[in-house]
Structure formats: C-alpha cells, structure tokens
Amino acid sequence: MNVQFKKGVLELCVLVLISKRDQYGYELVQNISKRIDVAEGTIYPLLRRLTKEGYFTTYLAESSEGPSRKYYSLTDKGRQYMDELIEQWKMFSKSVNELIEEALQ
C-alpha cells in the first residue's frame, strides 16, 4: 500500500480502534496490522501527540505477561475529533471514488 495513503489515514484508524475499547500500544499495532502493514515506530509518536493534544488519556494496568501496560483511552475531546475526521473521510473518499469511476467509464 502507498505510504502516503497510510500516513493520511493512520490517525483516524488509531482513534476509531481506541474508541471501541482502551488499548495499549503494541496491541494497537497488532490490530491495525491485521488490515494495514504498519511499523511500531509510526504508532507510538502518533499516540504521544494525540495524548498531548488531549484526545487520549493514559493509565497503567497490571499484565500477567510482564510489566504493567500503558493503556490509551479516548476523551470526549478525542471522540469529537474522531467524529469530525470520520465525516471528512467519508466526503473525501466519496469524491475520490467518484473521480475514479468517471475516469474509468
């Protein structure tokens, strides 16, 4: 998949996945990687930035498999931002799909 495509939509993917349930970084990487090839090194800076901007809060939780894990939770501000991005994505992807269909006719 085109790297620029991934960069443009990765933030939305992270927000949507964490909106479903709180997740820790590596778990999030695994869940995104099921559909989009992504490196850990791209997710953690994004998580830090979104947390700094107030879209996530974090907390530590014990793990039976090792040290405590840092979980990310969507804030009300984050939910509002996610909803805005979803609407923008729908309009954008609809327009791109229309252009492609027109060009292929």
Biopython code that builds the backbone (N, CA, C, O; Angstrom):
import numpy as np
from Bio.PDB.StructureBuilder import StructureBuilder

atoms = [
    (1, "MET", "N", (0.835, -1.176, 0.000)),
    (1, "MET", "CA", (0.000, 0.000, 0.000)),
    (1, "MET", "C", (0.884, 1.245, 0.000)),
    (1, "MET", "O", (1.943, 1.270, 0.628)),
    (2, "ASN", "N", (0.447, 2.241, -0.691)),
    (2, "ASN", "CA", (1.167, 3.501, -0.805)),
    (2, "ASN", "C", (1.388, 4.118, 0.577)),
    (2, "ASN", "O", (0.449, 4.238, 1.363)),
    (3, "VAL", "N", (2.625, 4.507, 0.871)),
    (3, "VAL", "CA", (2.992, 5.055, 2.176)),
    (3, "VAL", "C", (2.205, 6.319, 2.483)),
    (3, "VAL", "O", (1.775, 6.517, 3.619)),
    (4, "GLN", "N", (2.014, 7.166, 1.500)),
    (4, "GLN", "CA", (1.278, 8.413, 1.731)),
    (4, "GLN", "C", (-0.186, 8.145, 2.076)),
    (4, "GLN", "O", (-0.773, 8.873, 2.877)),
    (5, "PHE", "N", (-0.779, 7.111, 1.481)),
    (5, "PHE", "CA", (-2.149, 6.740, 1.841)),
    (5, "PHE", "C", (-2.222, 6.378, 3.322)),
    (5, "PHE", "O", (-3.112, 6.827, 4.045)),
    (6, "LYS", "N", (-1.258, 5.549, 3.759)),
    (6, "LYS", "CA", (-1.241, 5.106, 5.156)),
    (6, "LYS", "C", (-1.065, 6.275, 6.108)),
    (6, "LYS", "O", (-1.778, 6.371, 7.107)),
    (7, "LYS", "N", (-0.134, 7.157, 5.814)),
    (7, "LYS", "CA", (0.121, 8.303, 6.691)),
    (7, "LYS", "C", (-1.129, 9.139, 6.870)),
    (7, "LYS", "O", (-1.412, 9.626, 7.964)),
    (8, "GLY", "N", (-1.878, 9.304, 5.786)),
    (8, "GLY", "CA", (-3.050, 10.153, 5.831)),
    (8, "GLY", "C", (-4.206, 9.595, 6.637)),
    (8, "GLY", "O", (-5.036, 10.355, 7.135)),
    (9, "VAL", "N", (-4.273, 8.291, 6.772)),
    (9, "VAL", "CA", (-5.441, 7.687, 7.419)),
    (9, "VAL", "C", (-5.117, 7.019, 8.757)),
    (9, "VAL", "O", (-6.028, 6.606, 9.474)),
    (10, "LEU", "N", (-3.851, 6.911, 9.095)),
    (10, "LEU", "CA", (-3.446, 6.203, 10.305)),
    (10, "LEU", "C", (-4.015, 6.829, 11.579)),
    (10, "LEU", "O", (-4.432, 6.114, 12.490)),
    (11, "GLU", "N", (-4.032, 8.144, 11.644)),
    (11, "GLU", "CA", (-4.578, 8.830, 12.820)),
    (11, "GLU", "C", (-6.043, 8.446, 13.034)),
    (11, "GLU", "O", (-6.463, 8.177, 14.159)),
    (12, "LEU", "N", (-6.809, 8.423, 11.957)),
    (12, "LEU", "CA", (-8.222, 8.048, 12.053)),
    (12, "LEU", "C", (-8.364, 6.593, 12.513)),
    (12, "LEU", "O", (-9.224, 6.285, 13.338)),
    (13, "CYS", "N", (-7.534, 5.710, 11.988)),
    (13, "CYS", "CA", (-7.584, 4.296, 12.391)),
    (13, "CYS", "C", (-7.317, 4.141, 13.887)),
    (13, "CYS", "O", (-8.014, 3.390, 14.570)),
    (14, "VAL", "N", (-6.313, 4.847, 14.391)),
    (14, "VAL", "CA", (-5.966, 4.783, 15.812)),
    (14, "VAL", "C", (-7.143, 5.271, 16.660)),
    (14, "VAL", "O", (-7.514, 4.624, 17.640)),
    (15, "LEU", "N", (-7.720, 6.394, 16.291)),
    (15, "LEU", "CA", (-8.853, 6.937, 17.050)),
    (15, "LEU", "C", (-10.035, 5.970, 17.060)),
    (15, "LEU", "O", (-10.643, 5.738, 18.105)),
    (16, "VAL", "N", (-10.355, 5.410, 15.904)),
    (16, "VAL", "CA", (-11.501, 4.506, 15.805)),
    (16, "VAL", "C", (-11.288, 3.243, 16.631)),
    (16, "VAL", "O", (-12.200, 2.806, 17.333)),
    (17, "LEU", "N", (-10.104, 2.656, 16.558)),
    (17, "LEU", "CA", (-9.849, 1.431, 17.320)),
    (17, "LEU", "C", (-9.906, 1.675, 18.827)),
    (17, "LEU", "O", (-10.455, 0.860, 19.569)),
    (18, "ILE", "N", (-9.345, 2.782, 19.275)),
    (18, "ILE", "CA", (-9.357, 3.060, 20.712)),
    (18, "ILE", "C", (-10.755, 3.482, 21.171)),
    (18, "ILE", "O", (-11.086, 3.345, 22.348)),
    (19, "SER", "N", (-11.568, 3.991, 20.256)),
    (19, "SER", "CA", (-12.943, 4.340, 20.643)),
    (19, "SER", "C", (-13.757, 3.092, 20.978)),
    (19, "SER", "O", (-14.693, 3.146, 21.777)),
    (20, "LYS", "N", (-13.391, 1.973, 20.362)),
    (20, "LYS", "CA", (-14.102, 0.721, 20.634)),
    (20, "LYS", "C", (-13.785, 0.203, 22.030)),
    (20, "LYS", "O", (-14.665, -0.268, 22.751)),
    (21, "ARG", "N", (-12.495, 0.300, 22.400)),
    (21, "ARG", "CA", (-12.066, -0.116, 23.739)),
    (21, "ARG", "C", (-10.646, 0.375, 23.965)),
    (21, "ARG", "O", (-9.874, 0.535, 23.019)),
    (22, "ASP", "N", (-10.311, 0.611, 25.223)),
    (22, "ASP", "CA", (-8.964, 1.043, 25.579)),
    (22, "ASP", "C", (-7.959, -0.009, 25.121)),
    (22, "ASP", "O", (-8.220, -1.209, 25.211)),
    (23, "GLN", "N", (-6.808, 0.448, 24.629)),
    (23, "GLN", "CA", (-5.776, -0.467, 24.151)),
    (23, "GLN", "C", (-4.407, 0.056, 24.535)),
    (23, "GLN", "O", (-4.226, 1.257, 24.735)),
    (24, "TYR", "N", (-3.438, -0.853, 24.638)),
    (24, "TYR", "CA", (-2.054, -0.446, 24.840)),
    (24, "TYR", "C", (-1.365, -0.441, 23.480)),
    (24, "TYR", "O", (-1.870, -1.022, 22.519)),
    (25, "GLY", "N", (-0.222, 0.210, 23.404)),
    (25, "GLY", "CA", (0.434, 0.467, 22.130)),
    (25, "GLY", "C", (0.654, -0.745, 21.249)),
    (25, "GLY", "O", (0.268, -0.742, 20.080)),
    (26, "TYR", "N", (1.270, -1.781, 21.795)),
    (26, "TYR", "CA", (1.580, -2.951, 20.974)),
    (26, "TYR", "C", (0.303, -3.636, 20.485)),
    (26, "TYR", "O", (0.242, -4.116, 19.353)),
    (27, "GLU", "N", (-0.705, -3.676, 21.340)),
    (27, "GLU", "CA", (-1.995, -4.264, 20.961)),
    (27, "GLU", "C", (-2.594, -3.486, 19.788)),
    (27, "GLU", "O", (-3.135, -4.073, 18.851)),
    (28, "LEU", "N", (-2.490, -2.178, 19.854)),
    (28, "LEU", "CA", (-2.998, -1.321, 18.792)),
    (28, "LEU", "C", (-2.255, -1.590, 17.478)),
    (28, "LEU", "O", (-2.876, -1.686, 16.419)),
    (29, "VAL", "N", (-0.950, -1.710, 17.549)),
    (29, "VAL", "CA", (-0.151, -2.025, 16.360)),
    (29, "VAL", "C", (-0.626, -3.343, 15.754)),
    (29, "VAL", "O", (-0.795, -3.449, 14.539)),
    (30, "GLN", "N", (-0.838, -4.341, 16.601)),
    (30, "GLN", "CA", (-1.294, -5.653, 16.113)),
    (30, "GLN", "C", (-2.655, -5.550, 15.424)),
    (30, "GLN", "O", (-2.868, -6.147, 14.368)),
    (31, "ASN", "N", (-3.566, -4.798, 16.020)),
    (31, "ASN", "CA", (-4.912, -4.674, 15.457)),
    (31, "ASN", "C", (-4.914, -3.914, 14.136)),
    (31, "ASN", "O", (-5.656, -4.272, 13.221)),
    (32, "ILE", "N", (-4.104, -2.885, 14.025)),
    (32, "ILE", "CA", (-4.007, -2.157, 12.758)),
    (32, "ILE", "C", (-3.332, -3.036, 11.711)),
    (32, "ILE", "O", (-3.742, -3.048, 10.550)),
    (33, "SER", "N", (-2.298, -3.771, 12.118)),
    (33, "SER", "CA", (-1.538, -4.613, 11.189)),
    (33, "SER", "C", (-2.359, -5.743, 10.586)),
    (33, "SER", "O", (-1.948, -6.329, 9.585)),
    (34, "LYS", "N", (-3.495, -6.059, 11.161)),
    (34, "LYS", "CA", (-4.376, -7.081, 10.581)),
    (34, "LYS", "C", (-4.906, -6.628, 9.224)),
    (34, "LYS", "O", (-5.245, -7.453, 8.375)),
    (35, "ARG", "N", (-4.975, -5.307, 9.027)),
    (35, "ARG", "CA", (-5.525, -4.776, 7.779)),
    (35, "ARG", "C", (-4.550, -3.905, 7.000)),
    (35, "ARG", "O", (-4.592, -3.859, 5.771)),
    (36, "ILE", "N", (-3.668, -3.213, 7.725)),
    (36, "ILE", "CA", (-2.724, -2.284, 7.098)),
    (36, "ILE", "C", (-1.338, -2.589, 7.643)),
    (36, "ILE", "O", (-1.146, -2.652, 8.858)),
    (37, "ASP", "N", (-0.376, -2.777, 6.754)),
    (37, "ASP", "CA", (1.005, -3.035, 7.185)),
    (37, "ASP", "C", (1.560, -1.756, 7.810)),
    (37, "ASP", "O", (1.697, -0.734, 7.136)),
    (38, "VAL", "N", (1.881, -1.823, 9.110)),
    (38, "VAL", "CA", (2.356, -0.642, 9.818)),
    (38, "VAL", "C", (3.447, -1.039, 10.799)),
    (38, "VAL", "O", (3.396, -2.116, 11.393)),
    (39, "ALA", "N", (4.430, -0.172, 10.967)),
    (39, "ALA", "CA", (5.532, -0.421, 11.892)),
    (39, "ALA", "C", (5.210, 0.199, 13.247)),
    (39, "ALA", "O", (4.526, 1.220, 13.329)),
    (40, "GLU", "N", (5.709, -0.429, 14.306)),
    (40, "GLU", "CA", (5.519, 0.099, 15.660)),
    (40, "GLU", "C", (6.003, 1.540, 15.762)),
    (40, "GLU", "O", (5.382, 2.364, 16.433)),
    (41, "GLY", "N", (7.101, 1.834, 15.101)),
    (41, "GLY", "CA", (7.712, 3.149, 15.190)),
    (41, "GLY", "C", (6.841, 4.281, 14.670)),
    (41, "GLY", "O", (7.106, 5.447, 14.962)),
    (42, "THR", "N", (5.813, 3.958, 13.908)),
    (42, "THR", "CA", (4.916, 5.007, 13.424)),
    (42, "THR", "C", (3.755, 5.255, 14.377)),
    (42, "THR", "O", (3.185, 6.346, 14.394)),
    (43, "ILE", "N", (3.407, 4.254, 15.165)),
    (43, "ILE", "CA", (2.241, 4.375, 16.049)),
    (43, "ILE", "C", (2.564, 5.132, 17.333)),
    (43, "ILE", "O", (1.782, 5.984, 17.755)),
    (44, "TYR", "N", (3.689, 4.842, 17.953)),
    (44, "TYR", "CA", (3.987, 5.447, 19.259)),
    (44, "TYR", "C", (4.108, 6.975, 19.214)),
    (44, "TYR", "O", (3.584, 7.645, 20.104)),
    (45, "PRO", "N", (4.778, 7.544, 18.212)),
    (45, "PRO", "CA", (4.797, 9.021, 18.154)),
    (45, "PRO", "C", (3.389, 9.604, 17.958)),
    (45, "PRO", "O", (3.065, 10.664, 18.493)),
    (46, "LEU", "N", (2.577, 8.906, 17.196)),
    (46, "LEU", "CA", (1.198, 9.342, 16.979)),
    (46, "LEU", "C", (0.405, 9.297, 18.288)),
    (46, "LEU", "O", (-0.353, 10.221, 18.585)),
    (47, "LEU", "N", (0.574, 8.237, 19.065)),
    (47, "LEU", "CA", (-0.098, 8.126, 20.359)),
    (47, "LEU", "C", (0.336, 9.243, 21.304)),
    (47, "LEU", "O", (-0.491, 9.829, 22.003)),
    (48, "ARG", "N", (1.639, 9.536, 21.322)),
    (48, "ARG", "CA", (2.146, 10.620, 22.180)),
    (48, "ARG", "C", (1.542, 11.967, 21.781)),
    (48, "ARG", "O", (1.129, 12.750, 22.637)),
    (49, "ARG", "N", (1.497, 12.225, 20.485)),
    (49, "ARG", "CA", (0.960, 13.506, 20.015)),
    (49, "ARG", "C", (-0.528, 13.634, 20.333)),
    (49, "ARG", "O", (-0.976, 14.675, 20.812)),
    (50, "LEU", "N", (-1.283, 12.586, 20.071)),
    (50, "LEU", "CA", (-2.730, 12.626, 20.332)),
    (50, "LEU", "C", (-3.027, 12.760, 21.825)),
    (50, "LEU", "O", (-4.008, 13.395, 22.211)),
    (51, "THR", "N", (-2.187, 12.167, 22.653)),
    (51, "THR", "CA", (-2.336, 12.301, 24.103)),
    (51, "THR", "C", (-2.015, 13.735, 24.521)),
    (51, "THR", "O", (-2.740, 14.334, 25.316)),
    (52, "LYS", "N", (-0.933, 14.276, 23.984)),
    (52, "LYS", "CA", (-0.534, 15.649, 24.308)),
    (52, "LYS", "C", (-1.610, 16.651, 23.889)),
    (52, "LYS", "O", (-1.808, 17.667, 24.556)),
    (53, "GLU", "N", (-2.300, 16.369, 22.792)),
    (53, "GLU", "CA", (-3.350, 17.260, 22.292)),
    (53, "GLU", "C", (-4.683, 17.076, 23.034)),
    (53, "GLU", "O", (-5.651, 17.787, 22.764)),
    (54, "GLY", "N", (-4.723, 16.124, 23.964)),
    (54, "GLY", "CA", (-5.916, 15.939, 24.790)),
    (54, "GLY", "C", (-6.958, 14.989, 24.234)),
    (54, "GLY", "O", (-8.082, 14.942, 24.735)),
    (55, "TYR", "N", (-6.602, 14.228, 23.200)),
    (55, "TYR", "CA", (-7.558, 13.285, 22.611)),
    (55, "TYR", "C", (-7.572, 11.938, 23.326)),
    (55, "TYR", "O", (-8.545, 11.190, 23.227)),
    (56, "PHE", "N", (-6.504, 11.632, 24.039)),
    (56, "PHE", "CA", (-6.404, 10.404, 24.828)),
    (56, "PHE", "C", (-5.975, 10.737, 26.250)),
    (56, "PHE", "O", (-5.305, 11.740, 26.497)),
    (57, "THR", "N", (-6.370, 9.885, 27.166)),
    (57, "THR", "CA", (-5.758, 9.845, 28.484)),
    (57, "THR", "C", (-5.082, 8.491, 28.577)),
    (57, "THR", "O", (-5.376, 7.593, 27.787)),
    (58, "THR", "N", (-4.183, 8.337, 29.529)),
    (58, "THR", "CA", (-3.490, 7.060, 29.688)),
    (58, "THR", "C", (-3.581, 6.596, 31.135)),
    (58, "THR", "O", (-3.778, 7.395, 32.050)),
    (59, "TYR", "N", (-3.436, 5.308, 31.317)),
    (59, "TYR", "CA", (-3.364, 4.719, 32.653)),
    (59, "TYR", "C", (-2.571, 3.419, 32.559)),
    (59, "TYR", "O", (-2.499, 2.796, 31.500)),
    (60, "LEU", "N", (-1.980, 3.023, 33.676)),
    (60, "LEU", "CA", (-1.226, 1.771, 33.739)),
    (60, "LEU", "C", (-2.115, 0.674, 34.289)),
    (60, "LEU", "O", (-2.914, 0.901, 35.197)),
    (61, "ALA", "N", (-1.968, -0.516, 33.732)),
    (61, "ALA", "CA", (-2.714, -1.684, 34.206)),
    (61, "ALA", "C", (-1.751, -2.864, 34.289)),
    (61, "ALA", "O", (-0.891, -3.048, 33.428)),
    (62, "GLU", "N", (-1.913, -3.646, 35.326)),
    (62, "GLU", "CA", (-1.082, -4.832, 35.515)),
    (62, "GLU", "C", (-1.268, -5.804, 34.356)),
    (62, "GLU", "O", (-2.345, -5.889, 33.767)),
    (63, "SER", "N", (-0.208, -6.529, 34.043)),
    (63, "SER", "CA", (-0.241, -7.532, 32.991)),
    (63, "SER", "C", (0.239, -8.857, 33.565)),
    (63, "SER", "O", (1.204, -8.898, 34.328)),
    (64, "SER", "N", (-0.424, -9.919, 33.201)),
    (64, "SER", "CA", (0.006, -11.242, 33.653)),
    (64, "SER", "C", (1.223, -11.722, 32.870)),
    (64, "SER", "O", (1.844, -12.721, 33.232)),
    (65, "GLU", "N", (1.564, -11.010, 31.794)),
    (65, "GLU", "CA", (2.652, -11.419, 30.909)),
    (65, "GLU", "C", (3.911, -10.569, 31.059)),
    (65, "GLU", "O", (4.802, -10.653, 30.214)),
    (66, "GLY", "N", (4.008, -9.763, 32.095)),
    (66, "GLY", "CA", (5.200, -8.936, 32.257)),
    (66, "GLY", "C", (4.883, -7.645, 32.986)),
    (66, "GLY", "O", (4.004, -7.612, 33.847)),
    (67, "PRO", "N", (5.599, -6.580, 32.643)),
    (67, "PRO", "CA", (5.395, -5.309, 33.342)),
    (67, "PRO", "C", (4.019, -4.703, 33.041)),
    (67, "PRO", "O", (3.325, -5.137, 32.122)),
    (68, "SER", "N", (3.646, -3.708, 33.819)),
    (68, "SER", "CA", (2.379, -3.008, 33.602)),
    (68, "SER", "C", (2.360, -2.415, 32.198)),
    (68, "SER", "O", (3.399, -2.084, 31.625)),
    (69, "ARG", "N", (1.148, -2.290, 31.662)),
    (69, "ARG", "CA", (0.988, -1.748, 30.316)),
    (69, "ARG", "C", (0.304, -0.392, 30.379)),
    (69, "ARG", "O", (-0.560, -0.149, 31.221)),
    (70, "LYS", "N", (0.707, 0.478, 29.477)),
    (70, "LYS", "CA", (0.116, 1.811, 29.386)),
    (70, "LYS", "C", (-1.046, 1.743, 28.391)),
    (70, "LYS", "O", (-0.850, 1.510, 27.199)),
    (71, "TYR", "N", (-2.242, 1.950, 28.905)),
    (71, "TYR", "CA", (-3.441, 1.916, 28.070)),
    (71, "TYR", "C", (-3.842, 3.326, 27.668)),
    (71, "TYR", "O", (-3.645, 4.287, 28.411)),
    (72, "TYR", "N", (-4.406, 3.420, 26.479)),
    (72, "TYR", "CA", (-4.894, 4.692, 25.946)),
    (72, "TYR", "C", (-6.415, 4.639, 25.909)),
    (72, "TYR", "O", (-7.017, 3.645, 25.502)),
    (73, "SER", "N", (-7.015, 5.747, 26.349)),
    (73, "SER", "CA", (-8.464, 5.850, 26.414)),
    (73, "SER", "C", (-8.895, 7.148, 25.731)),
    (73, "SER", "O", (-8.282, 8.194, 25.944)),
    (74, "LEU", "N", (-9.930, 7.087, 24.923)),
    (74, "LEU", "CA", (-10.408, 8.251, 24.192)),
    (74, "LEU", "C", (-11.137, 9.213, 25.130)),
    (74, "LEU", "O", (-11.969, 8.790, 25.932)),
    (75, "THR", "N", (-10.827, 10.493, 25.031)),
    (75, "THR", "CA", (-11.503, 11.518, 25.824)),
    (75, "THR", "C", (-12.725, 12.022, 25.041)),
    (75, "THR", "O", (-12.912, 11.673, 23.875)),
    (76, "ASP", "N", (-13.542, 12.836, 25.687)),
    (76, "ASP", "CA", (-14.672, 13.445, 24.976)),
    (76, "ASP", "C", (-14.174, 14.302, 23.820)),
    (76, "ASP", "O", (-14.761, 14.299, 22.738)),
    (77, "LYS", "N", (-13.099, 15.029, 24.053)),
    (77, "LYS", "CA", (-12.485, 15.849, 23.001)),
    (77, "LYS", "C", (-12.012, 14.955, 21.853)),
    (77, "LYS", "O", (-12.158, 15.311, 20.684)),
    (78, "GLY", "N", (-11.444, 13.793, 22.191)),
    (78, "GLY", "CA", (-10.988, 12.849, 21.185)),
    (78, "GLY", "C", (-12.130, 12.266, 20.383)),
    (78, "GLY", "O", (-12.006, 12.068, 19.174)),
    (79, "ARG", "N", (-13.244, 11.988, 21.045)),
    (79, "ARG", "CA", (-14.416, 11.445, 20.358)),
    (79, "ARG", "C", (-14.969, 12.472, 19.360)),
    (79, "ARG", "O", (-15.345, 12.125, 18.240)),
    (80, "GLN", "N", (-15.009, 13.725, 19.781)),
    (80, "GLN", "CA", (-15.486, 14.784, 18.896)),
    (80, "GLN", "C", (-14.553, 14.922, 17.677)),
    (80, "GLN", "O", (-15.014, 15.049, 16.542)),
    (81, "TYR", "N", (-13.255, 14.895, 17.931)),
    (81, "TYR", "CA", (-12.271, 14.976, 16.848)),
    (81, "TYR", "C", (-12.413, 13.787, 15.905)),
    (81, "TYR", "O", (-12.369, 13.954, 14.686)),
    (82, "MET", "N", (-12.582, 12.589, 16.459)),
    (82, "MET", "CA", (-12.760, 11.392, 15.644)),
    (82, "MET", "C", (-13.995, 11.518, 14.763)),
    (82, "MET", "O", (-13.941, 11.197, 13.576)),
    (83, "ASP", "N", (-15.101, 11.979, 15.326)),
    (83, "ASP", "CA", (-16.331, 12.151, 14.550)),
    (83, "ASP", "C", (-16.133, 13.123, 13.391)),
    (83, "ASP", "O", (-16.636, 12.895, 12.290)),
    (84, "GLU", "N", (-15.396, 14.213, 13.642)),
    (84, "GLU", "CA", (-15.093, 15.175, 12.576)),
    (84, "GLU", "C", (-14.255, 14.533, 11.481)),
    (84, "GLU", "O", (-14.517, 14.725, 10.293)),
    (85, "LEU", "N", (-13.236, 13.763, 11.890)),
    (85, "LEU", "CA", (-12.381, 13.095, 10.899)),
    (85, "LEU", "C", (-13.163, 12.069, 10.083)),
    (85, "LEU", "O", (-12.932, 11.921, 8.883)),
    (86, "ILE", "N", (-14.075, 11.372, 10.724)),
    (86, "ILE", "CA", (-14.886, 10.374, 10.010)),
    (86, "ILE", "C", (-15.717, 11.065, 8.930)),
    (86, "ILE", "O", (-15.786, 10.583, 7.800)),
    (87, "GLU", "N", (-16.339, 12.178, 9.266)),
    (87, "GLU", "CA", (-17.138, 12.914, 8.278)),
    (87, "GLU", "C", (-16.259, 13.404, 7.134)),
    (87, "GLU", "O", (-16.642, 13.312, 5.968)),
    (88, "GLN", "N", (-15.083, 13.922, 7.467)),
    (88, "GLN", "CA", (-14.161, 14.383, 6.431)),
    (88, "GLN", "C", (-13.716, 13.226, 5.544)),
    (88, "GLN", "O", (-13.616, 13.371, 4.326)),
    (89, "TRP", "N", (-13.450, 12.071, 6.164)),
    (89, "TRP", "CA", (-13.018, 10.888, 5.411)),
    (89, "TRP", "C", (-14.114, 10.441, 4.457)),
    (89, "TRP", "O", (-13.836, 10.115, 3.303)),
    (90, "LYS", "N", (-15.354, 10.422, 4.927)),
    (90, "LYS", "CA", (-16.470, 9.992, 4.075)),
    (90, "LYS", "C", (-16.605, 10.899, 2.859)),
    (90, "LYS", "O", (-16.780, 10.412, 1.742)),
    (91, "MET", "N", (-16.525, 12.207, 3.062)),
    (91, "MET", "CA", (-16.630, 13.149, 1.941)),
    (91, "MET", "C", (-15.450, 12.980, 0.981)),
    (91, "MET", "O", (-15.628, 12.961, -0.237)),
    (92, "PHE", "N", (-14.246, 12.858, 1.543)),
    (92, "PHE", "CA", (-13.047, 12.722, 0.727)),
    (92, "PHE", "C", (-13.075, 11.431, -0.088)),
    (92, "PHE", "O", (-12.865, 11.456, -1.301)),
    (93, "SER", "N", (-13.334, 10.301, 0.577)),
    (93, "SER", "CA", (-13.303, 9.016, -0.122)),
    (93, "SER", "C", (-14.417, 8.936, -1.168)),
    (93, "SER", "O", (-14.227, 8.335, -2.226)),
    (94, "LYS", "N", (-15.563, 9.528, -0.889)),
    (94, "LYS", "CA", (-16.660, 9.566, -1.868)),
    (94, "LYS", "C", (-16.224, 10.334, -3.108)),
    (94, "LYS", "O", (-16.473, 9.896, -4.231)),
    (95, "SER", "N", (-15.577, 11.473, -2.910)),
    (95, "SER", "CA", (-15.116, 12.285, -4.036)),
    (95, "SER", "C", (-14.059, 11.550, -4.857)),
    (95, "SER", "O", (-14.099, 11.568, -6.087)),
    (96, "VAL", "N", (-13.126, 10.913, -4.183)),
    (96, "VAL", "CA", (-12.076, 10.165, -4.892)),
    (96, "VAL", "C", (-12.702, 9.018, -5.682)),
    (96, "VAL", "O", (-12.349, 8.801, -6.842)),
    (97, "ASN", "N", (-13.630, 8.280, -5.064)),
    (97, "ASN", "CA", (-14.285, 7.172, -5.752)),
    (97, "ASN", "C", (-15.061, 7.654, -6.975)),
    (97, "ASN", "O", (-15.068, 6.986, -8.009)),
    (98, "GLU", "N", (-15.710, 8.807, -6.862)),
    (98, "GLU", "CA", (-16.434, 9.358, -7.998)),
    (98, "GLU", "C", (-15.480, 9.717, -9.132)),
    (98, "GLU", "O", (-15.768, 9.440, -10.296)),
    (99, "LEU", "N", (-14.346, 10.332, -8.798)),
    (99, "LEU", "CA", (-13.356, 10.666, -9.821)),
    (99, "LEU", "C", (-12.840, 9.424, -10.528)),
    (99, "LEU", "O", (-12.698, 9.407, -11.751)),
    (100, "ILE", "N", (-12.563, 8.397, -9.759)),
    (100, "ILE", "CA", (-12.057, 7.145, -10.345)),
    (100, "ILE", "C", (-13.095, 6.538, -11.268)),
    (100, "ILE", "O", (-12.779, 6.142, -12.389)),
    (101, "GLU", "N", (-14.332, 6.464, -10.802)),
    (101, "GLU", "CA", (-15.394, 5.860, -11.634)),
    (101, "GLU", "C", (-15.614, 6.638, -12.928)),
    (101, "GLU", "O", (-15.792, 6.050, -13.995)),
    (102, "GLU", "N", (-15.600, 7.970, -12.821)),
    (102, "GLU", "CA", (-15.774, 8.796, -14.019)),
    (102, "GLU", "C", (-14.623, 8.561, -15.007)),
    (102, "GLU", "O", (-14.842, 8.478, -16.215)),
    (103, "ALA", "N", (-13.423, 8.458, -14.492)),
    (103, "ALA", "CA", (-12.258, 8.276, -15.355)),
    (103, "ALA", "C", (-12.260, 6.913, -16.035)),
    (103, "ALA", "O", (-11.758, 6.769, -17.150)),
    (104, "LEU", "N", (-12.817, 5.926, -15.371)),
    (104, "LEU", "CA", (-12.801, 4.558, -15.914)),
    (104, "LEU", "C", (-13.970, 4.261, -16.841)),
    (104, "LEU", "O", (-14.022, 3.193, -17.451)),
    (105, "GLN", "N", (-14.896, 5.187, -16.951)),
    (105, "GLN", "CA", (-16.061, 4.943, -17.837)),
    (105, "GLN", "C", (-15.723, 5.198, -19.279)),
    (105, "GLN", "O", (-16.579, 5.043, -20.150)),
]
sb = StructureBuilder()
sb.init_structure("model")
sb.init_model(0)
sb.init_chain("A")
sb.init_seg("    ")
for serial, (resi, resn, name, xyz) in enumerate(atoms, 1):
    if name == "N":
        sb.init_residue(resn, " ", resi, " ")
    sb.init_atom(name, np.array(xyz, "f"), 0.0, 1.0, " ", f" {name:<3s}", serial, name[0])
structure = sb.get_structure()
